[in-house]
Amino acid sequence: MSSTIPSQGHNLDTEALQRLDNKVVHPWENFGGIGTHKRLVIERGEGVHVIDSDGNRMLDGPAGMWCVNAGYGRREIVNAIAEQAMELAYYSPFSNATSSVGLLAEKLAEYAPGDLTNIYFTCGGSTAVDGALRFAQFYNNALGRPNKKKIIARIGGYHGSTFLSASVSGKLSDKTNLDMAENIILIPAPKPLLRPAGMSLEAFCDEKVAELENAILEAGPENVAVHIAEPVLASGGVIIPPEGYQKRCLDVCRKYDVLYISDEVVTGFGRLGEMFASEKVFGIVPDMITMAKGLTSGYQPMGGLMISQRLIDDIKASGTDYKWFSNGFTYSGHPVGAAAALANIDIFERENLLEHVRDIAPYFAERLSELGQLPVVSEVRSIGLMAGVECDLDPETPDESRDMAFASELDKQCMKMGLLVRPVYNMCVMSPPLTITREQIDFMADTLMKGMRAVMEQRGL
Ligand SMILES: Cc1ncc(COP(=O)(O)O)c(C=O)c1O
């Protein structure tokens, strides 16, 4: 079947589009098979659905990449982008101001927890994390503590793909064949499923908090600059730490004068039913919050870093003469990205999207939890509108590649039935657009169940 995008004037069929795509080096590219892939070509999006180049309509389980929070085909965002681009496509943020960027800063400050009312705009999540880590270095240098350099992050965490943000990411297989920055300490993931049989959640939480404290003590608090943590480890498989963990980790950081960055690139903008989850969901006011993705619902690439006024006051009051933070991008504060973000936030407010997520999340959790009855599912985790279904075909004989093959086959089965899911190792991770309805959640859960049963049958399980 042929595919036509009138605005681009082509009429290429799927095979031709896939051939073109083979000149594209994708993220996480497998250079063993480069040039031979046949990737699904996504042509259009409508609400919670995407449509491929053969006209197949699929519910978008991952919302693009945890990002199309307001859903596809939002005319208001598109108009805001077009109007801003026509009026002023770009101007340098280095020494000039633009109105949409200023208005967005004001809007974000309204939602910011505590005194995190200063915003540094970036091109996406990785650059926000990179900026936050560099700001932590800058802060300690300005305060005359040049040894305070070490960064503590967690195994299973994901923070991006610049040199520094990739270095603090803790998905260990992603580090193969790549060099990493120094001064990084990775502590174990706060993943309750991994606790030994018989250990209570409280004892597990104590252990994970103690691991952070011990890491600080071993390195020497005078050498540790910052701890970076996603409130819920998203790409690591929706790992939900035990209750109270985030608050206790923040307390440990405060005790040793270690800064705390809450990476809300995924959890921000409604995913957990709040604009920012740090304070409202987890009771913490960190020193910095990083954001991206849902900020523009993916309509424009944009990220940001909220910085506490306290840190800025400390730098102002420090004895250092040279107070320039020499870090910035051509697109730090892009007027078109800011216009998209403002229109996006406007939709959240007009349509009460945060309330919708809070209302529907228990149903999402309930329906997906049914998958837990299957013998191949070791755990179903969910919070807000994000969920992870972990597959373990035989806990007696662990085999990661067997379980990964199962999850990837599940992906194919679900796709045939009109549901896109995202396999991550042996897990299937979901984070649909926030506008999802009960009927669409039913479709997701029922399709996953059918897909699981089909793959189990294929494998004689
Ligand atoms: C928690 C978290 N931080 C940072 C990033 C990096 O964001 P980006 O891909 O926009 O650079 C991601 C991306 O998935 C993420 O999940």
The ligand as a Tripos MOL2 file, in Angstrom:
@<TRIPOS>MOLECULE
LIG
   16    16     1     0     0
SMALL
NO_CHARGES

@<TRIPOS>ATOM
      1 C1         14.6910   10.0680   33.4600 C.3       1 LIG1
      2 C2         15.3210   10.5310   32.1830 C.ar      1 LIG1
      3 N1         16.2480   11.5030   32.2280 N.ar      1 LIG1
      4 C3         16.8320   11.9770   31.1100 C.ar      1 LIG1
      5 C4         16.5090   11.4660   29.8730 C.ar      1 LIG1
      6 C5         17.1750   11.9980   28.6450 C.3       1 LIG1
      7 O1         16.2740   12.8000   27.9450 O.3       1 LIG1
      8 P1         16.4680   13.0790   26.3730 P.3       1 LIG1
      9 O2         16.3260   11.7690   25.6820 O.co2     1 LIG1
     10 O3         15.3750   14.0590   26.0760 O.co2     1 LIG1
     11 O4         17.8000   13.6830   26.1860 O.co2     1 LIG1
     12 C6         15.5490   10.4580   29.7830 C.ar      1 LIG1
     13 C7         15.1680    9.9070   28.4710 C.2       1 LIG1
     14 O5         14.4930    8.9130   28.3420 O.2       1 LIG1
     15 C8         14.9510    9.9650   30.9620 C.ar      1 LIG1
     16 O6         14.0520    8.9630   30.9220 O.3       1 LIG1
@<TRIPOS>BOND
     1     1     2 1
     2     2     3 ar
     3     2    15 ar
     4     3     4 ar
     5     4     5 ar
     6     5     6 1
     7     5    12 ar
     8     6     7 1
     9     7     8 1
    10     8     9 2
    11     8    10 1
    12     8    11 1
    13    12    13 1
    14    12    15 ar
    15    13    14 2
    16    15    16 1
@<TRIPOS>SUBSTRUCTURE
     1 LIG1         1 GROUP 0 **** ****
